[in-house]
Amino acid sequence: MVLIDEVVAKIDDWKGKKISIHPLSGGLTNTNFKVEVDGAPYFVRVPGASTELLAIDRDNEHHNTKAASDAGVGPKVLYHLPEYCVMVLEFLPGKTMSKDSLNEPGMPTRMAQAIKKLNAGPRFFSDFNMFRLTEYYLQICSDRQICTPEGYLDRMTTVAQIEKAMSVNPLPTVPCNNDLLAENYIDDGKQLWLIDYEYSGNNDPCFELGNTCQEMQFNDEQVSEVCAAYFGTATPGKIARMKLNMIMSDVGWGLWAAIQAKISTIDFDFWGWAEERWGRAVQKMDSAEFPVWLKDVQK
C-alpha cells in the first residue's frame, strides 16, 4: 500500500518546505489528499488496493489527464510519480458538486457544455467500450468467484441486442471521461471542471452523456435538455442512444461495484450499490420504451 508521506517525500521541489496533509472524502477507488506546501494547495491521489482488477491503466490515465487539461476542462498535472502510480494535480478552487446541486435548473445544459469542451479536445491514449469492459469484469468475477447480481448472466442476450442496435449507425468516438459522477464535477462559478480520468478513453459521446444522466438520475426532460445542449436538438435517435447507454452504465458499473465489494478496503456499501444499479438496468430493459429505443437508435 502506497503511503502519502512516502509520496510527498519523493518530490524534490517540496523538500525543506512546510507541508501539511489533509485527507479528502469522496473517493470510491482511491484515497485523496489536499497537500499544502508553504501554504500552496495541491491535489494528490493515492491508488487503492488491487485497482488493476478494475481495468485502470495508469499510463492511459496520465496521458488523458494532460489532454483534458489541454482542452481547458481538467486540472494541470504538476508532478508524476509513475513508480507509485501517483499524480500531483493543480488544486481546483470551487465547489465539488453533488447529485442535488447538478439537478438544479440550468445545470444539465452546463454539464453538456463542459462535456462538449472535453470531447472537442485532443484524442485520448486508448479507447473505451462498456460492452468489452463488461465482458472483462464478468471474467474477473468468474475467475475470483465474485457474486454478481441475481439474473445478471441471463440478461447478456439483451446486452448483445443493445450493442447490435447501436452499431447500425455508430457515432465517431471522442475523448470521454466515462465516469462523470456528481463528485467529478467542480464548479468555480464560471465553468464546470471535469476530474478523475481513471476510466477515460475515446468513446461514443452518447455514453458520456447517458452515463452522467444516469448518475444524476435525470428525468426525461433533463435528459432532453442535455441532448439539445450537446447536439443542438434532441432527436428521437439521439435520445434513444443516450437511454440505451444509461442502461449500459448501470450494467457495467454495477459489475464494477460487485468487484469492489470483494476487493476494496474503503468503507462503502458496494454490494448495495451493485444491486441498486442492476435493478435500474432491469427496470429499463423490461420497460415498454425499450423496444422503441432499439428501433429509434437504428434510424
C-alpha positions as CSV (number, residue, x, y, z in Angstrom):
1,M,0.0,0.0,0.0
2,V,1.4,3.4,-1.0
3,L,1.6,5.9,1.8
4,I,1.0,9.6,1.3
5,D,4.1,10.5,3.4
6,E,6.3,8.4,1.2
7,V,4.9,10.1,-1.9
8,V,5.3,13.6,-0.5
9,A,8.9,12.9,0.5
10,K,9.8,11.9,-3.1
11,I,9.0,15.4,-4.6
12,D,12.3,17.3,-4.6
13,D,10.7,20.7,-5.0
14,W,8.9,20.2,-1.7
15,K,12.0,19.4,0.4
16,G,12.7,21.8,3.3
17,K,9.2,23.4,3.0
18,K,6.4,23.4,5.4
19,I,4.0,20.6,4.5
20,S,0.5,19.8,5.8
21,I,-1.5,16.8,4.6
22,H,-5.3,16.8,4.7
23,P,-7.4,13.7,3.7
24,L,-10.3,14.4,1.4
25,S,-13.6,12.4,1.5
26,G,-15.4,11.0,-1.5
27,G,-13.0,8.6,-3.3
28,L,-14.5,5.2,-4.2
29,T,-11.4,3.7,-5.7
30,N,-8.5,5.7,-4.2
31,T,-7.7,7.9,-1.2
32,N,-7.4,11.6,-2.0
33,F,-5.4,14.3,-0.2
34,K,-5.1,18.1,-0.2
35,V,-1.4,18.8,0.4
36,E,-0.3,22.3,1.4
37,V,3.3,23.2,0.6
38,D,4.2,26.6,2.2
39,G,0.5,27.4,2.0
40,A,0.1,26.5,-1.6
41,P,-2.6,23.7,-2.2
42,Y,-2.1,20.6,-4.3
43,F,-4.3,17.6,-5.0
44,V,-2.7,14.1,-4.6
45,R,-4.5,10.8,-5.3
46,V,-3.1,7.6,-3.9
47,P,-4.3,4.4,-5.7
48,G,-6.5,1.9,-3.7
49,A,-5.8,-1.8,-3.3
50,S,-6.0,-4.1,-6.4
51,T,-7.3,-1.4,-8.7
52,E,-5.6,-3.1,-11.6
53,L,-8.5,-5.6,-11.4
54,L,-10.9,-2.8,-12.3
55,A,-9.1,-2.3,-15.6
56,I,-7.5,1.0,-14.7
57,D,-4.4,1.7,-16.9
58,R,-2.3,4.4,-15.1
59,D,-0.4,5.4,-18.3
60,N,-3.7,5.9,-20.1
61,E,-4.9,8.0,-17.1
62,H,-1.8,10.2,-17.0
63,H,-1.9,10.9,-20.8
64,N,-5.6,11.7,-20.7
65,T,-5.4,13.9,-17.7
66,K,-2.9,16.0,-19.5
67,A,-5.1,16.0,-22.6
68,A,-8.1,17.1,-20.6
69,S,-6.0,20.0,-19.1
70,D,-5.0,21.0,-22.7
71,A,-8.8,21.0,-23.6
72,G,-9.3,23.6,-20.8
73,V,-11.6,21.4,-18.7
74,G,-9.3,19.4,-16.4
75,P,-6.6,20.3,-13.8
76,K,-2.9,20.6,-14.7
77,V,-0.6,17.7,-14.0
78,L,2.2,19.2,-11.9
79,Y,4.2,16.1,-10.9
80,H,4.0,12.5,-12.0
81,L,5.4,9.6,-9.9
82,P,4.9,6.5,-12.1
83,E,6.6,4.2,-9.7
84,Y,3.7,4.9,-7.3
85,C,1.0,5.4,-9.9
86,V,0.6,8.9,-8.4
87,M,-0.1,12.3,-10.0
88,V,0.1,15.6,-8.2
89,L,-2.5,17.9,-9.7
90,E,-3.4,21.5,-9.6
91,F,-5.9,22.1,-6.8
92,L,-9.0,23.5,-8.4
93,P,-10.8,26.2,-6.4
94,G,-14.5,25.7,-6.4
95,K,-17.4,23.6,-5.2
96,T,-17.4,19.8,-5.5
97,M,-20.8,19.1,-7.0
98,S,-23.4,16.7,-5.7
99,K,-26.4,15.0,-7.3
100,D,-28.7,17.6,-5.8
101,S,-26.6,20.6,-7.0
102,L,-26.4,19.2,-10.5
103,N,-30.2,18.7,-10.5
104,E,-30.8,22.4,-10.1
105,P,-32.2,24.4,-13.1
106,G,-29.8,25.1,-15.9
107,M,-27.2,22.6,-14.7
108,P,-27.9,19.9,-17.3
109,T,-27.0,22.5,-20.0
110,R,-23.8,23.5,-18.2
111,M,-22.8,19.8,-17.9
112,A,-23.3,19.3,-21.6
113,Q,-21.2,22.3,-22.4
114,A,-18.3,21.1,-20.2
115,I,-18.6,17.6,-21.8
116,K,-18.6,19.1,-25.3
117,K,-15.4,21.0,-24.5
118,L,-13.7,17.8,-23.3
119,N,-14.9,15.9,-26.3
120,A,-13.6,18.5,-28.7
121,G,-10.1,18.3,-27.1
122,P,-7.0,16.2,-28.0
123,R,-7.6,12.5,-28.7
124,F,-7.1,10.2,-25.7
125,F,-4.4,7.5,-25.4
126,S,-6.7,4.5,-25.9
127,D,-10.4,3.6,-26.5
128,F,-13.2,2.8,-24.0
129,N,-16.1,0.4,-24.7
130,M,-18.5,-0.5,-22.0
131,F,-19.5,-3.8,-23.8
132,R,-15.9,-5.0,-23.7
133,L,-15.3,-3.8,-20.2
134,T,-18.5,-5.7,-19.0
135,E,-17.0,-8.9,-20.6
136,Y,-13.7,-8.2,-18.8
137,Y,-15.5,-7.7,-15.4
138,L,-17.5,-10.8,-15.9
139,Q,-14.3,-12.8,-16.4
140,I,-12.8,-11.3,-13.2
141,C,-16.0,-12.3,-11.4
142,S,-15.7,-15.9,-12.8
143,D,-12.0,-16.2,-12.0
144,R,-12.3,-15.0,-8.5
145,Q,-15.7,-16.4,-7.5
146,I,-17.2,-12.9,-7.1
147,C,-21.0,-12.8,-6.8
148,T,-23.0,-11.0,-9.5
149,P,-26.5,-9.6,-9.0
150,E,-29.3,-12.1,-9.4
151,G,-30.2,-12.8,-13.1
152,Y,-27.2,-10.9,-14.4
153,L,-25.9,-13.6,-16.8
154,D,-29.5,-14.3,-18.1
155,R,-29.6,-10.7,-19.5
156,M,-26.4,-10.8,-21.5
157,T,-28.5,-11.6,-24.6
158,T,-30.3,-8.3,-24.1
159,V,-27.0,-6.5,-23.8
160,A,-26.0,-8.1,-27.1
161,Q,-29.2,-6.7,-28.6
162,I,-28.3,-3.2,-27.4
163,E,-24.8,-3.4,-28.9
164,K,-26.2,-4.7,-32.2
165,A,-28.8,-1.9,-32.4
166,M,-26.3,0.9,-31.6
167,S,-23.7,-0.4,-34.1
168,V,-26.1,0.2,-37.0
169,N,-25.3,4.0,-37.1
170,P,-22.3,4.5,-34.9
171,L,-21.1,7.9,-33.9
172,P,-17.4,8.9,-34.3
173,T,-15.6,8.4,-31.0
174,V,-14.4,11.4,-29.0
175,P,-12.3,11.8,-25.8
176,C,-14.6,10.9,-22.9
177,N,-14.2,10.8,-19.1
178,N,-16.7,7.9,-19.0
179,D,-17.2,8.2,-15.2
180,L,-18.9,11.5,-14.6
181,L,-20.3,11.0,-11.1
182,A,-21.5,14.2,-9.5
183,E,-18.3,14.5,-7.5
184,N,-16.3,14.5,-10.7
185,Y,-17.6,18.0,-11.5
186,I,-16.2,21.1,-9.8
187,D,-17.9,24.4,-10.2
188,D,-15.7,27.5,-9.9
189,G,-18.6,29.9,-10.6
190,K,-17.6,30.4,-14.2
191,Q,-17.3,26.9,-15.6
192,L,-17.6,23.2,-14.6
193,W,-14.3,21.4,-14.4
194,L,-14.2,17.6,-15.0
195,I,-11.9,15.5,-12.9
196,D,-10.7,11.9,-12.5
197,Y,-9.7,10.2,-15.7
198,E,-9.2,6.6,-14.5
199,Y,-11.7,5.2,-16.9
200,S,-11.2,7.8,-19.7
201,G,-10.9,6.8,-23.3
202,N,-12.2,7.6,-26.8
203,N,-15.8,6.6,-26.9
204,D,-19.3,7.2,-28.2
205,P,-20.3,10.7,-26.8
206,C,-23.7,9.3,-26.0
207,F,-22.2,7.0,-23.5
208,E,-20.6,10.0,-21.8
209,L,-24.0,11.9,-21.8
210,G,-26.1,8.8,-20.9
211,N,-23.8,7.8,-18.1
212,T,-23.8,11.1,-16.4
213,C,-27.6,11.5,-16.8
214,Q,-27.9,8.1,-15.1
215,E,-25.6,9.1,-12.3
216,M,-27.7,12.2,-11.6
217,Q,-31.0,10.2,-12.1
218,F,-32.2,12.8,-14.5
219,N,-35.8,12.7,-15.7
220,D,-36.8,12.7,-19.4
221,E,-37.0,16.5,-19.5
222,Q,-33.4,16.8,-18.1
223,V,-32.1,14.1,-20.5
224,S,-33.6,16.1,-23.4
225,E,-32.0,19.3,-22.1
226,V,-28.6,17.6,-22.0
227,C,-29.1,16.2,-25.5
228,A,-30.3,19.5,-27.0
229,A,-27.4,21.4,-25.3
230,Y,-24.9,19.0,-26.7
231,F,-26.2,18.2,-30.2
232,G,-28.3,21.4,-30.9
233,T,-31.5,19.4,-30.9
234,A,-32.9,16.4,-29.1
235,T,-33.9,13.9,-31.8
236,P,-35.5,10.5,-31.0
237,G,-32.4,8.7,-32.3
238,K,-30.0,10.6,-30.0
239,I,-32.3,10.3,-27.0
240,A,-32.6,6.5,-27.7
241,R,-28.8,6.3,-27.9
242,M,-28.5,8.1,-24.6
243,K,-31.2,5.9,-23.0
244,L,-29.5,2.7,-24.1
245,N,-26.2,3.9,-22.8
246,M,-27.9,4.7,-19.5
247,I,-28.7,1.0,-19.2
248,M,-25.1,0.1,-20.1
249,S,-23.8,2.5,-17.5
250,D,-25.7,0.5,-14.8
251,V,-24.8,-2.9,-16.4
252,G,-21.1,-2.2,-16.4
253,W,-20.6,0.0,-13.3
254,G,-22.9,-2.4,-11.3
255,L,-20.4,-5.2,-12.0
256,W,-17.6,-2.8,-11.0
257,A,-19.4,-2.3,-7.7
258,A,-19.7,-6.1,-7.2
259,I,-15.9,-6.5,-7.7
260,Q,-15.3,-3.6,-5.3
261,A,-17.5,-5.3,-2.7
262,K,-14.9,-8.1,-2.7
263,I,-11.6,-6.3,-3.0
264,S,-12.0,-2.7,-1.7
265,T,-10.8,-1.6,1.8
266,I,-12.9,1.6,1.5
267,D,-15.9,1.8,3.9
268,F,-18.8,1.8,1.4
269,D,-21.7,-0.5,0.7
270,F,-20.5,-1.5,-2.8
271,W,-22.8,-4.6,-2.9
272,G,-25.9,-2.5,-2.2
273,W,-24.8,-0.2,-5.0
274,A,-24.3,-3.1,-7.3
275,E,-27.8,-4.3,-6.6
276,E,-29.3,-0.9,-7.0
277,R,-27.7,-0.3,-10.3
278,W,-28.7,-3.7,-11.6
279,G,-32.3,-3.2,-10.5
280,R,-32.4,0.1,-12.5
281,A,-31.0,-1.6,-15.6
282,V,-33.5,-4.4,-15.5
283,Q,-36.4,-2.0,-15.0
284,K,-35.4,-0.2,-18.2
285,M,-34.8,-3.4,-20.2
286,D,-38.3,-4.5,-19.1
287,S,-40.0,-1.2,-19.9
288,A,-42.4,-0.5,-22.8
289,E,-39.9,2.1,-24.1
290,F,-37.0,-0.3,-24.5
291,P,-38.0,-1.8,-27.9
292,V,-38.8,1.8,-29.1
293,W,-35.2,2.8,-28.2
294,L,-33.8,-0.2,-30.0
295,K,-35.8,0.8,-33.1
296,D,-35.1,4.6,-32.9
297,V,-31.3,4.3,-32.4
298,Q,-31.1,2.4,-35.8
299,K,-32.8,5.1,-37.8
